[in-house]
Amino acid sequence: MKILIVEDEPISKRVLEANLLDWGYDVVTASDGREALEILQSPEAPSLVISDWVMPRMDGLTLCRKIRKMTINGYTYVILLTAKEAKADEIKGLEAGADDFLTKPFNRQELKYRTRIGERIINLERRILKLANTDALTGVLNRRAFMEKMHVEMARSRREMTPFSLVLCDIDHFKEINDTHGHQIGDAVLQAFTKRLSAAVRPYDFIGRYGGEEFLIGLPGTDLAEAASAAQRMRKSTENTDSPLIDAPEGYDAICITASFGAAVYTGDAEDTSDHLIKRVDDALYRAKREGRNLVCVTPGRNKAEG
């Protein structure tokens, strides 16, 4: 886990850093609250902050208040280092958003275990967040979490003038699998299918269960031609008869499936909404189904009729 030390006093900073490195933490340092705030706004920001109270430019109390006003993913746990021992000062720190305190000069073992408490709370928050955002059966994003991430990526696309594409796929004749083999085998097929999808996309692409046997794939930085190519890669991986999706129950052939795919691109137009994008990708999927299944179809940019 990454920890940010915010301390202007060089010796205290070195002692903190040496102890935390010795306990296996990844450590980043800052000399005041302003520098710390810049680090906390970076993509790989630390989740735990150990900050001195009294510092130049921006003190620890102000830093706490700023952190609590930030819109970031996940919780930032803050331990304040202070020589102040009055109860009123502790209450002032808690009101500002501090989670815990260490009195200077700090005891090495107390630092270790207060840091461990913060780590446990952060890990618990991450597990709860993962459960809230994950489809329980397949392990991909649930519909709500996918839509939230899609809105973030659409905003980034508009801001940075880069493409963002969406793929919607549906397992062909999935009802027949459930009717023939039962819902347990159907569930196993869904799990295996999402693994095939995950193996065919990039680490920063994201997959969500849209409903039933339908799945959405978000492709940041990808234009429509690239999205169609990615969808073809996923389609071929799904169709691969040399590697059946799962072993069927005794007395049945191994289960191989196909899937149909639709792709559409976000135009970056302020009037182009997520509803418009979903409609275009749904139209493309419907066309792939209508034209024989096991196909990839695309819908170009926003139609004037959409709004």
N, C-alpha and C positions, 0 to 999 in steps of 0.2 A: 504494500500500500504506500502511496505517495503522501508525504507530510510536508507542509510549508512552515518553516521557521521564520518568524518576523521579529527581528531583534537588531537594534542599532549598536549594541555593545559587543565588540568583536570577540572578547574572551568567552562571554556567556553564549554567543552564537556558536563558537567552535565546540564548546562543551556539549551543548544540546545536539549538534550535528554528529559529533563523535559517538555519543550514546545511542542515538537513533539508528545510525548506520550499523553499529555493533549489534543491534537487535533485529537487523534485517530489513529496515525500512528504506524506501527511496526518498531522498531528502532534497528539497528545494529551499533556497534562502532568499530573504528580502530584508532590507535595512529599515523600512518604514511602511506605514499603511498604504501609501499611494502605490509603491512598487508592488506590494502584496496584492492589491486590488487588480492590477494589470495581469499578474500571474493567474489569479483566480478567474479571470475572464477568458483565459486561453482554452483551447479544445480539451487538453489533457490536464485540467486543473486538479490540484490536490483536493482530497475530501476532508482532510484534517489539518487544522491550523493551530500552531502554538505561537502565540503572540505576546510580546511585552506590552505592558499597559502604557508606560511613558516612553514616547518616541517623538522625534522631530517630524514636521510636515503633517503627518496624520497619526494620532495615537491609537492605541489598541481599542479603546472604547468606541471611537468614531469608526474604526475598521469593522467592528462587530455590527454596528448599525448599518453600514454600507452593505455588508455581506447579507444581512437579513432582508435587504430591499432588492437584492439581485434576483433576476429570473434565470435560474440555472437548473440543470437536471441533477437530481439527487441532493442530499442534505450535506452541508458543510459544518463539521463539528469543530467548535472553537474552545481552546484552553487558553485562558489568560494568565500570563506570568506577572506577578505583582509583589511589590514590597508592602502594599497596603494591607492591613490586617483588620481594619474596622468593619463591623458587620454592615454598616451603611454603604461602604465602598463595594462590598460583595453584592449587595442588593442592586446597586447602581450598575454593576457589570452584568448581572443577570437580566436586568431590564433592557440593557443594550443588546443582549442576544448571546452572551457567553454561555457555554454549557458547563464549564468546569474551571477551577482555579488551581494554580500552583504558586506557593509563596516563595519568594526569593530570599536567600539562596535555596534552591530546590534540592530535595533529597533524590538521589539517583533512582532508588527503588520506587519511590512515590511517582516520579516521572514515568517510569516504565509501566506501572499498573494503571495510572490514569490514562495513559496513551492506549493501553490495551482495552480499557473500558470504551473509549471513543471508537476504537476499531470495531469492537463488537456491535456497537450501536449502528455504525455505518453499514456493516455487513448485514445486519438484520433489516435495515431500511432497504438495502439493495435486494434482498430476498423477497421482501414484501412487494416491492415495486415490480420485480420480475413476475411474481405470481399474478399481480394485478394486470400486467400487460401481455401475458402469454396465454395462447390457446392451450388448454390443459391436455388435449389429446396429442397434438402434433408438435408442440413446442415452438411454433412460430408466433408472431405477433397476433393478438386477437384483433377484431375489427376496429374497436375504438382506438387502440394503440397505433394500429397501422394508419388510420385516418389522421391522427395527430401528427405522426411523423411525416405523412404525405404533405400536410399543410405547411410544415416547417420547410420541407424541400422545395415546395412550390414557391414559397416566399424567398428562399435562397436563389432559386432559378430566376425569379423576377428581378431581384436585387443585383445579381452578378451577371445577368444576361447570358445564362448558360441553359442548355436544354434539360428537361426532366421528362422521362417517359414512364408510362404505366403499362403493365401487362396483366391481363385477366385470363386465367385458365380454368378449365373445367374437365374433370375426368369423364371420358366418354362411356356411356352405358353403365354408370356406377350402380344404379339401382339393381341391375342384373347380378352384380357381385353380392350385394346384400341379400337378394332373393335366393340366390343359389347356395351361398356359403355361410350366410348369417352375418350379423352386425359385428361380431368380434373380428372376423376376417376382413370385413369392410373397414374397420378401424385400423387394422394392421396395414391395409393397402394405403389408406390416407397417410399414415406415418411414414411408410416407405416412399410414397410419392413426394412428400415434402423434403425428404432427405435427398432424392434425386434433384429436385429443384435447387436446393441449397448448394449442392455440389456443382451445379451448372452456372451459378452466378458469382459475382465478385464479392469480396468481403464487405464492401460498403453498400451493396444493394440490400434491400430488405423485403421480407416476405410476410404476408399476413393471410389469415384465413378469413375470407369474405363471407362464407356461409356454406354449410354442407360440404360439397366436394369442389367448391370454387375457391381459388386462391389468387391474391393480388401480389404483384412483384413491382416494387419501386426501383427505378433505374436512374439515379442522379447522374447528370453530365452526359446523358445519352440521347441522341436524336432518334427520329423515327426509324431510319434505316438500320441503325445499330440495335434498336429495340427489337425490330423484326428478326435480326440475326440472332440475338440472344434468345428470343422465343423459339426459333428453329432449333437452337442448341438444346433447349429444355425439352422440346417436343421429341427430338431424336433420342435423347437420354431416356425419356419415359417409354418410348416405343421399343427400345432395345430388346429384341427377342432372344439374343444370346445370353442375356442376364435377366431372367424373370424377376418381377418385382418382389414377390414372396413365394414361398413354397405353399402349395394348396393342401387342404386336408387330404388324408389318405383316400385314394380312389378317384381323385380329380387331377387334371393336368395342372402344371405350375401356372400361376396367375401372371399373365402379361396384360398390360393395359395400354391404351392410347389416351391422349388428351388433346383438346382443342384450345387454341390461344388467340387472343385479340390484343392488339397493341395500339396505343395512341400517344401523342406527344402534347405536353403543355406548351402553349404558345407564348407564355410570358405576358400576355395581354392582361391588363388589370381587370378587364371585364370577363376574362376566362376563369371560371370558378372550378372548384373541385367537383361539383355536380356535373358541370359540362364535360370535364375530363372523364369521369366515371361513365357518363352516357356514351361518349365516343368509344371507349374501350369495350363497353358492353355491346354496342352495335357491332364492333369488329368481331367479338366472340360469337355473337348470334349468327353472323355471316359465315364464320368458319364451321359452325354446327350445321347450318342450312346447306352448305356446299359439300358436305360429305364427312365432316369430322376429321380428326387427326390432321388439322391444318392450322396454319398461321395466317390471319388476316389483319390488316391495319386500317385505321381511320386517320386521314390527314388532319391538319390543324382545325381550329375552331370554325364551325359553320356559322354564318351570319344569323341563321334562323335560331341559334341557341340564345340569343338575347341581344 
